[in-house]
Amino acid sequence: MIMAHKSIKADLLDPKEKDRVFLWLDDRNGCAYMNNQEDMIYMQTALDLARLARGKTSPNPMVGAVVVRDGRIVGQGYHKKAGTEHAEILALREAGEEARGADIYITLEPCSHTGKTPPCAPALVEAGIKRAVIACLDPNPEVAGQGEKILRERGVQTEVGLFQDEARKLNEVFFKYIQTRTPFMVLKTAMTLDGKIAAVSGDSRWITGEASRKLVHQMRNTYDAIMAGIGTVLADDPRLNTRLEEGEQRDPVRIIVDGALDLPLDSQIARSSTEQETIILTSLIRNRKQAGALEERGIKIIELGGSPEQVPVEQALPLLGEMGICSILVEGGAALNAYLLGQRVINKVCWFIAPKLIGGKNAPSPVAGPGIELMRDAVELDDIQYQQLERDILITGYTRW
């Protein structure tokens, strides 16, 4: 049992408030449910458990489960990795016989189909669970309410919707991918206070501070792939890998948008392509010799048509989805950022701002392209969050398409 969650959450419980009732509406059927503060704390514990697997479960969702009996946590678990046992099964195993007549708090509807593991909903019924509080339904067409229906029809009291928004945001990548089979796209950039991503000389190391750069590597450790344009690669010769001092880390798939196959064979990316999967999105291949040399190094080339100056990246997204790439962190330059925003394929924006002023009318900004003519046509963001990282500020939001 992960005792830290139990003790921390218990400290948050105000004895004067524990019986206070919170009323909310399940918009599936118009039924109203009442939850006291204990329900909310147990669901938050389940959400905290689910977060422990961030970046490790793709293409599956992150899920946490907590079994409670007589006001005590008797079992808990979280889905640790794709193909391994689900959170509910681990929580039931820890609870043992104490699961009979207990409540369970789950961040996502239990599955009803057999995949790499048996379905969880029937297992909850067999274990004798009395009440299931579920944060949100599973959008997977193979589940989509069927797991909750199995519980309800077999006598388990079910409630859906407690911390629903938080649970959906936790699995925003899974929700997008399972419904569209295309990757969740995150645009990340860093600029100075006067809106520059490099000095007039092209120098960009470093715009942000150490804390921001560490967070970027944590983001790389979370998403399936990282995308950059050939201009960025030629200017910086990056490795585009994950560098963290502690914890498990994995290198994302590298996706390079390179219309003319200009990637140097002696670049860090080409030299490390046998160690880290690399994909090039290009237009019509004109230099077959260069293409062959890149492929010999293990690089996969996807030919998309278009022109060397403008590769139709959006056409590759369904193909990348078929390859199991559920999420992409875009660390492109101004041209690639502008193109992807123009195609309306960006779902989320992470914008780092450093308190530096460098000036220069020819110094590049984060988004190039022709720009908009009227402010009403600007790309707007919703659900804005602000975070201070030492001297830098990170603004995060979701595109409103």
Salt bridges, closest charged atoms under 4 A:
GLU17 OE1 - ARG20 NH1 3.42
ASP26 OD2 - ARG28 NH2 2.29
ASP39 OD2 - ARG131 NH2 2.91
ASP48 OD2 - LYS9 NZ 3.07
ASP48 OD1 - ARG51 NH1 2.75
ASP70 OD2 - ARG69 NE 3.95
GLU85 OE2 - ARG93 NH2 2.39
GLU98 OE1 - ARG72 NH2 2.54
ASP103 OD2 - ARG131 NH1 3.09
GLU142 OE1 - HIS113 NE2 3.38
GLU148 OE1 - ARG28 NH1 3.36
GLU148 OE1 - ARG152 NH2 2.97
GLU153 OE2 - LYS149 NZ 3.98
GLU159 OE2 - ARG131 NE 3.19
GLU166 OE2 - ARG51 NH2 2.60
GLU172 OE2 - LYS348 NZ 2.89
ASP224 OD1 - ARG250 NH2 3.36
GLU246 OE2 - LYS214 NZ 3.70
GLU248 OE2 - LYS56 NZ 3.97
GLU275 OE1 - ARG239 NH2 3.05
GLU331 OE1 - LYS188 NZ 3.34
GLU331 OE2 - ARG220 NE 2.88
GLU380 OE1 - ARG400 NH1 3.51
ASP382 OD1 - ARG400 NH2 2.69
ASP383 OD2 - LYS169 NZ 2.35
